[in-house]
Amino acid sequence: MAVILDLGGTPFVFFPAGEPLVISGEVVNSDQLEDLSLIYHPRLRRILLRSYPSMPALPYVLHWSAGTDLHYVDRRVIAGTVDANDFQGALVAEVRSVTCRKCGAILRVAVAETGVSVLGGDLAPRIARHEFRRNCSVCGQRSLPSVVEHLDAA
């Protein structure tokens, strides 16, 4: 069951693992096939966010790099007992394609989205603690500064 959460930023819809990405109203930039590859991801949870009530919802993901038990977070969200502490290790990210500057590979990745505030105002420490995947998964070149997760080669 998708749940609306407000953790001190903009409210968002949280989708626990296995929950289909369904929402009433307009959603833009959503890909149902890609969503199937994210639905059970061990370090990601899908969210939908409306910047303004009159705007369509936009899909993002929350990414944890510190080994957080996301099934535990899912259970707390569903039970209504979740709080901001459960999201301490998370960063908001956008799924998109990037091109490696060295080998030209097109990679499907999750990139940290620093312009979206859904987890409160502690963004700088979150970024400092987070693990980034700066190297291309094809050639190994260090050229991907904001990538938090490699998803697939496009």
C-alpha positions, 0 to 999 in steps of 0.5 A: 500500500502506497503511503503519503509521508511528510518528513519535514519537507515536501510531502511525498507518496512512498511505495514499499517494495512490491507495491505497483506505482499507481496514483490518482492524477497525472504522473509524468516521466513514468515508465511502467517497464522500468518500474518493474526493475525497481519494484524490489530493488534492495537499496531503492524505494520509489516515491512520487512527488508533486512540487505544487498541487496543480502540477503532475506527480514526478517519479523519484527514488530514495537511495540508501547506501549504508546497508539499511534494512529497507524491508524494516522501513517498509513495515514501519511505513505500512504500520504508520510508525515510521519517522525521520530517523528511518530515512537518515541514510537516504538521498532523493535520486532521479532515474535517468540515462547518462553517457560515459565521457570516456567510452560513450556507454549509455548507462541507466543510473540513479543520480542524486537530486539535490533540488528536491527537499522531502527529507528535511533540511540536512542535505549537506551531511546526507551527501557527505555520508552517502556512497557514490558510484563515480566510475563507469560500469563499462570502462571503469573511468571516473566520470560520474560525479552524482551517481548513487546506483548503476541500474543497467546499461541502456 
